[in-house]
Amino acid sequence: MTESYDVAVIGLGAMGSASLWQFARRGLRVVGIDRFSPPHDQGSTHGETRITRQAIGEGASYVPLALRSHEIWREVEAQTGECLLFEVGGLTISHAGQSDTPKRHGNFLTQAINAAERYGIAHEVLTPADIRQRYPQFRPETDELGLFEPGAGYLLAEKCVAANLGLARAAGADLKLSTVVRGLEPGNMGIRLDTDRGSLVAQKLIVAAGPWAPALLGEPFTSILTPTRQLMHWLNFDPEWKADWTTSPVFMWLHEDTRKGFFYGFPSRDGTTIKCADEIGTSRIDPDAMQREIRPAAQANFVASHLEGRLQGIAGVSTSVSCIYTETPDSHFLIDWHPKLENCLVVSPCSGHGFKHAAAIGEAVAQLLTDGRSNINLIPFALGRFGLQGE
Ligand SMILES: Cc1cc2nc3c(=O)[nH]c(=O)nc-3n(C[C@H](O)[C@H](O)[C@H](O)COP(=O)(O)OP(=O)(O)OC[C@H]3O[C@@H](n4cnc5c(N)ncnc54)[C@H](O)[C@@H]3O)c2cc1C
């Protein structure tokens, strides 16, 4: 007998694990399938930490997701006893008069301030002198400004996934791990999922396959979604800067009017290193064949391009890790029905800024599939903006 489910979730990273729990807690017969055993370090959800903020510079349509996500992460913490969300504050530094750029960082600071004002999110605008006095580890230029958001901070990415999966399992979800979905076929009984361990049928399907989504879904997704290789670096700092780096807010720095002039970082969690990263990978990669090791030249280039003259006390790169973005042409999310496969919702290519929204996305897609509508508007993330229509 082929196993049959109300809902199947393919991919149990940030998006899939959050969705799985939301379906399970609603009492649906749900199965989650993953080619690995999440949390793992092969996709988009590893490297310990992810920045979260609510005054979203990428656009106001993300704010309700970020606000709701913080509430849900606190609920997950209460149910699991895990500490997942650290509201250590967040500082965004940018040139005051930064103009529009084609990518998502265009007008970032202005949009973030507007979002904070519109949604009543606590924030302060800081001068370079304010920043240097309060956070001496940062050396902004005289024409730069800071937006400080006290409720921003970071999430522990792998722990969030593990917590979601634990809650989903406890609520009755089936998990099929180390199982690769090879094909999807519509049929009279529902959508048939062919895996390397047999087939199953689901009435509705969530595809949250991250960088593997284009290969699994085919067109139009292969044209719209581009997996790119990104690097994260852990940097040693001089012991005299320990107090500053361990109590630091998370930070984002837009020092040039292009995506190349952007980097971000975290406070030290181990007392000896801070994690920093940028977003320079643009070429399409195959997640199964991506070069995982990092050349010393890439590390040196990162330090020279971003850190020198801006961060105080940095003593060099300790280690680096690669990770994968799945990007859309406009760097915004894609959450919509598959245009050719009925009852299949594509949820996940989140262009490098999705983690903070994952908890609310999981809830919204569960509402959409069970009630026909979600409390949070997902229309801004639809295929229509690329001239395509979801089912
Ligand atoms: C370096 C880096 C830094 C980032 N920083 C931030 C940040 O600070 N703040 C923020 O909000 N966001 C950040 N992001 C973005 C965020 O991490 C991602 O948007 C999010 O993790 C994507 O999760 P996902 O579930 O879509 O993908 P993934 O976590 O990759 O999950 C996809 C899952 O699908 C499984 N899968 C794929 N194909 C199949 C198949 N055929 N069969 C079975 N299973 C399959 C995979 O094994 C995988 O577990 C960052 C991303 C990166 C790479």
The ligand as a MOL file (V3000), in Angstrom:
LIG
                    3D

  0  0  0     0  0            999 V3000
M  V30 BEGIN CTAB
M  V30 COUNTS 53 58 0 0 0
M  V30 BEGIN ATOM
M  V30 1 C 25.8090 32.5600 4.5580 0
M  V30 2 C 24.3510 32.8450 4.8090 0
M  V30 3 C 24.0010 33.8120 5.7250 0
M  V30 4 C 22.6680 34.1210 5.9570 0
M  V30 5 N 22.3660 35.0600 6.8870 0
M  V30 6 C 21.0750 35.3100 7.1890 0
M  V30 7 C 20.7540 36.1870 8.2550 0
M  V30 8 O 21.6420 36.6960 8.9450 0
M  V30 9 N 19.4360 36.4050 8.5210 0
M  V30 10 C 18.4490 35.8310 7.8070 0
M  V30 11 O 17.2720 36.0790 8.0880 0
M  V30 12 N 18.7160 34.9700 6.7910 0
M  V30 13 C 20.0070 34.6890 6.4870 0
M  V30 14 N 20.3210 33.7990 5.5000 0
M  V30 15 C 19.2380 33.1940 4.7260 0
M  V30 16 C 18.6190 32.0170 5.4240 0
M  V30 17 O 19.5930 31.2880 6.1310 0
M  V30 18 C 17.9150 31.1780 4.3620 0
M  V30 19 O 16.9080 31.9980 3.7360 0
M  V30 20 C 17.2470 29.9770 4.9490 0
M  V30 21 O 18.1150 29.2690 5.8060 0
M  V30 22 C 16.7980 29.0800 3.8000 0
M  V30 23 O 16.2030 27.9240 4.3290 0
M  V30 24 P 15.5420 26.8560 3.3620 0
M  V30 25 O 14.6660 26.0180 4.2230 0
M  V30 26 O 14.9130 27.5590 2.2050 0
M  V30 27 O 16.7420 26.0310 2.7250 0
M  V30 28 P 17.6410 24.8580 3.3640 0
M  V30 29 O 17.9150 25.1140 4.7810 0
M  V30 30 O 18.7860 24.6430 2.4480 0
M  V30 31 O 16.6920 23.6040 3.3290 0
M  V30 32 C 16.3830 22.8890 2.1660 0
M  V30 33 C 16.2920 21.4470 2.5590 0
M  V30 34 O 15.7450 20.6940 1.4910 0
M  V30 35 C 16.3630 19.4270 1.4720 0
M  V30 36 N 16.1510 18.8940 0.1230 0
M  V30 37 C 16.4640 19.5110 -1.0350 0
M  V30 38 N 16.1000 18.7720 -2.0890 0
M  V30 39 C 15.5380 17.6590 -1.5990 0
M  V30 40 C 14.9800 16.5240 -2.2010 0
M  V30 41 N 14.8940 16.4000 -3.5370 0
M  V30 42 N 14.5110 15.5330 -1.4150 0
M  V30 43 C 14.5890 15.6480 -0.0710 0
M  V30 44 N 15.1070 16.7260 0.5610 0
M  V30 45 C 15.5740 17.7220 -0.1950 0
M  V30 46 C 17.8110 19.7410 1.8220 0
M  V30 47 O 18.4930 18.6210 2.3040 0
M  V30 48 C 17.6580 20.8210 2.8600 0
M  V30 49 O 17.6660 20.3000 4.1860 0
M  V30 50 C 21.6520 33.4500 5.2450 0
M  V30 51 C 21.9940 32.4520 4.3310 0
M  V30 52 C 23.3250 32.1370 4.1320 0
M  V30 53 C 23.6710 31.0580 3.1460 0
M  V30 END ATOM
M  V30 BEGIN BOND
M  V30 1 1 1 2
M  V30 2 1 2 3
M  V30 3 2 2 52
M  V30 4 2 3 4
M  V30 5 1 4 5
M  V30 6 1 4 50
M  V30 7 2 5 6
M  V30 8 1 6 7
M  V30 9 1 6 13
M  V30 10 2 7 8
M  V30 11 1 7 9
M  V30 12 1 9 10
M  V30 13 2 10 11
M  V30 14 1 10 12
M  V30 15 2 12 13
M  V30 16 1 13 14
M  V30 17 1 14 15
M  V30 18 1 14 50
M  V30 19 1 15 16
M  V30 20 1 16 17
M  V30 21 1 16 18
M  V30 22 1 18 19
M  V30 23 1 18 20
M  V30 24 1 20 21
M  V30 25 1 20 22
M  V30 26 1 22 23
M  V30 27 1 23 24
M  V30 28 2 24 25
M  V30 29 1 24 26
M  V30 30 1 24 27
M  V30 31 1 27 28
M  V30 32 2 28 29
M  V30 33 1 28 30
M  V30 34 1 28 31
M  V30 35 1 31 32
M  V30 36 1 32 33
M  V30 37 1 33 34
M  V30 38 1 33 48
M  V30 39 1 34 35
M  V30 40 1 35 36
M  V30 41 1 35 46
M  V30 42 1 36 37
M  V30 43 1 36 45
M  V30 44 2 37 38
M  V30 45 1 38 39
M  V30 46 1 39 40
M  V30 47 2 39 45
M  V30 48 1 40 41
M  V30 49 2 40 42
M  V30 50 1 42 43
M  V30 51 2 43 44
M  V30 52 1 44 45
M  V30 53 1 46 47
M  V30 54 1 46 48
M  V30 55 1 48 49
M  V30 56 2 50 51
M  V30 57 1 51 52
M  V30 58 1 52 53
M  V30 END BOND
M  V30 END CTAB
M  END
